[in-house]
Amino acid sequence: MVSAHGFQNVGERTARVLMTFVPAGIEHFFMEVFQPVGDRAAPPPAPPAELIARMIQAAPRYGLEFFALLPSPESGAATKPGFDVHAPTSPPDLQH
């Protein structure tokens, strides 16, 4: 079963997440879309529009889909679009 999911840091400090992906291949998406981090101690910048566009454009090649989400009314957060991702049931075609 495939379901959309997302992550949110509700704390006041920067969070760190360790994820594993099976089967392998998602690392190619990261290398295609993102730039290497220059200063690992610096806080991450807000994603610019061109980064989001690259993510959306590259996603189908890796079996990913992005969805626009709005925060829940209970969260008290301002209503602004975010994004979420899920992987479909079929494996990605990495022959590109």
N, C-alpha and C positions, 0 to 999 in steps of 0.2 A: 504494500500500500504506500502510495506517495502522498505527502502532504506538504503544504507550504509551512515554512517556519521562519523565525527571525530571532535576533538577539538584541537586547537593550541593556545598557548599563544604567541602572537607576541610582547608583552610588555617586559620591562626589569625587572619587579618585579614578584615575585611568585603570581600566580593567585589562587583564591579559587572558587570552583564551588559547587553549591547546586543542586542536582539532585533528582528527584522522579521517582520511578519505579512502574508501575501498569501493571499487578497484582504483588503482592509480590512474593518473591522467589529468586531474584537476590542476596540477602544478603548471601545466602548459597554459591553462587559462590565466593563471596569476602572472606568468612570465609575459604573456601577450598583452595583458591589460595594464598592469601596474609597473611603476618605476621602482628601482631599488631604494631602500630607505637610506638617507644620508646620515642622519643622527638618530640612533635608536632610542636615545633618552628624550628626544623632543616629542611633545604631544602630536598626535596625528592631525593634519589639517582637515578642514571640511572638504568633501569631495567636489571638485569643480565639475561643471556641466559636461565638459569633454570627457572626463573619466567615466561618468555615468553612461554617456553615449557609447564609449568603447566597450564597456561592460555589456550593455544591451546588444551591441552588434556582434560581439564575440560569443555570447552565451550559447546560441544554438549549436555551435561547433563542438561544445563540450557537454551537451545534453542538459543545459540549464535554462530556466525560465525565470524572469523577474516580474513581480507584481507590484503595483502601487498600493500602498497601505495608508490608512489614517489611524491615528492613535485612538484608543478606546476612550469613551467619555469618562470612565472612572479614573483614567490616568491623570486628568487635569492638565495634560499637555496641550499646547496650542495645536490647532488643526493644520497640519502641513504634510504634504506627501512624503513618504519615505520609500523604501523598497524592501522586498523580501525575495527569497529565492527557494526553489525546490528543484530536485533532480528527477526527471521522468524515469519510468521503469526500464526503458531500453538503454543499453550502454552507449556512450558518445562515440561518434565517428571521428577519430583523431588523425585521419589521413588528409591533412591539409598542408 
